[in-house]
Amino acid sequence: MVFGLLNVLTGIFVDTAMSAMNNDRDNMIQSQLEERKALISTICRVFQNADTNDSGLLSENEIEVLLQDQELIAYLNAIGIDSTEAKGLFQLLDDDQSGSVSIDEFVTGFLRLKGGAKVLDAVTLLHENRKISRKLTKIFLETKALQETLSLQHHGPAETIVGPTKNTGKGKVWM
């Protein structure tokens, strides 16, 4: 009888603990979602206030003025964003070098700046770097083959080399 009562009490305790853990996890998720939503809302307000000509785009001059606001700099530092990183972000987001950044680019960029680089970011950079390297190697080989074809067509079998060369004692070799 005593063991049965202890089993029931243990079951109730475990059930209560599991329920509290699930509620805590749900609360943490909800809290993070609310924090992210508030951060996005704040970044959007900053963008809209900085967009003095209501173009929906921020120019480099508007960013410069924005990043001189001491209250904003303090806020950025509080959420883990260094204002010097924000200047670099503008340059990175302005891919077409138009001198302007949209609100989506602005918000996404600031969200990515919040916190340090993630492992995923580093792996993504490594992957992209390898893809570019493979493409450059392919272009190099295709250019070399075209150069050899053109050289044979225009000058016969004599070797014509364009680009950096090295004299090896046996003739010029393309590096």
N, C-alpha and C positions, 0 to 999 in steps of 0.2 A: 504494500500500500504506500509506504513512504517513498519507495523507488519510483512508483508510478506518478506520485505527486511531484517528485523532483524532475522526472522526465517532462511532465507538462509545463512546469515552471521554466525549465531549460529551453523547451520549444518556444515558449512565449518570449523569453529573453532573446533567443537567436532570431526569431521572426521580427521583433522590434528593432534589433540591431541591423538586420538586413534592410528593413524598411527605411531606417534612418540613413543608412549608407546610400541607398538608391535615391532618396530625397536629396541628400547632400550632393551627389553626382549631378542630379537634375538641376539643383540650384547653382552649382558651379557652371554648368553649360549655359543656363539661362543668364547668369551674371556675365559670362564672357560675351555672349551675344549682345546683351544690352550695352556693355562697355564698348564693343566694336561699333554698334549703331550710333552711340553717343559720339565716339571719335570721328566717324564718317560725317556726322551732322556738323560737328565743330569744324572739321577741315573744309567742308562745303561752305560754311558761313565765312571762314577766313578767305576762301577763294572769292566769294561773291563780294565781300567788302573790299578786297584788293583789286577787283575788276572795275576800275574807276570809269571806264568808258562803256560798260555794260555790253561788251562784245562777246562774252562767253569764253573769252580767251585771256590768258595773262601774258603780257609782254615781259621781256627781260627787265625793262625799267620798272614795271609794276611789281615784279618780284623783288627787285633791289629795294624799293620803297618799303615793301611789306617786311622784309628781313631787317629793317632798321627799327621796327617797333619793339621796344624793350619788353612790353607785356607779352607779345607773341613769342619772342625769343625765350622768355621765362617759361611759357607754356610748352613750347617745343622741347625745351630741356626737361621739363617735368614728365613728358610722355616718352622721353628717351630719344629725341631727335635733335641732333646738333645742327645749329643754323648754318654752319659751313657745309654740312652735308646737303642741306636744302638747296644751296646755291648750285652744288654739283648735280643735284637731281634735276634741276631745271635744264641744265646743259645736256644731260642724258636723255631727258624726255623729248627735247626739241630735235628729233631725228632729222627732220627735213630742213633744219636750220632756218625756220621761218621767223624765229624770234618770239613764238607764242606757244602756249601749252593749254590744252583743253581742261575742263574740270575733271573729266574721267582720268586723264593722265596724271593730273595733280593729286587727286585723292588716292589713286592706286600707288603712285610713287611714295607718298607720305606713309601709307600703310606698310609698304615694303621697308621703308626706313625705320619704322618702329621696331626696335629690337635689333639684335645682331643678325649677321648672315646665317642662314640655315644650311644644313648639310645639303638639302635639296638644291639650294642656290648654287653651291659650289659644284655639285655633280652636274647640274644643268650647264654651267659655264664650261666645265670640262668636256661635256658631250658636244656642245656647240663648237668649241675650239677644235675638237677632233674632226667634226664635219667640215669645217672650213679648211682645215689642213688637207683633208682628202680631196676636196674640190680644187684647192690650189695645186696639189700634186697632179691631178688629172689635167688641169689647164696647162701646167708646165709641160707635161708629156705631149699633149696635143700640139702645143706651140712648137715644141722641139721637132715633132714629126712634120709639121707644116713647113718649118724653116728648112729642114733637110730636103723636102720635096721641092720647094721653091728654089733652093740652091742648085739642085740637080737640073731643074728645068731651065734655069737662066744661065748657069755657068758650067754646066757639064759636071763631071765627077770631081772637079776641084772643090776644096772645102772652103765654104764661106761661113764665118761665125759672127753672130751678132750677140753682144752681151759680154759679161765678164769671162775672160779666158785666162788660161795659165799655160805657159810654155814648159813642156815636160822634157824637152830635148828630142822628142819624137814628133814634134809638131804641136800646134795649139789644141788644147782640150777645153771644151766648154765646162765651166764649173756649175 
